[in-house]
Amino acid sequence: MLKPGTRLKSAVCEAEFMIIKAADSDELTCGGIALDESSDRVEGVSDKMDGCVIGKRYINASESIEVLCVKTGEGSLYCNDEELMTKDTKKLPSSD
């Protein structure tokens, strides 16, 4: 069950994530392997190893899930076999 504030680790790289928004039925994977709270290492799926960047928020097309990367890694983030994309940052208003 994915709850906001939950921290998860990748089993294929050093990446760590924090859940911002998710549904109970969502399944998150990094590098093709499910995320969990342990730190056991396994080999990832080579075509799912495009990397993730610290400080970036990742969402799906419908924006029903949002995940914050808190530690960079080599694995790509997927939700229910759909690759998550980085969320566009909003420009702050000018303080002129």
C-alpha angles and dihedrals in degrees: 000000000000114000128177110267095029113135118215132186130215117241092207102049144002094280121129128187141192121213112235099170131356145146122243091245095053118114116202123202134178118201089354095301125104118258118239142160096262127086103224111140126225134163116272131222106272097224091053096056104095095126139243128237130227115250095021123120117221124207139172123239093268092044090231091133130042124184129182118215107224097174127030121241144162098250125094119234119240133179117200089342092306114118112238118230130210115268115241114249119237119234114242117234117261116260096210 
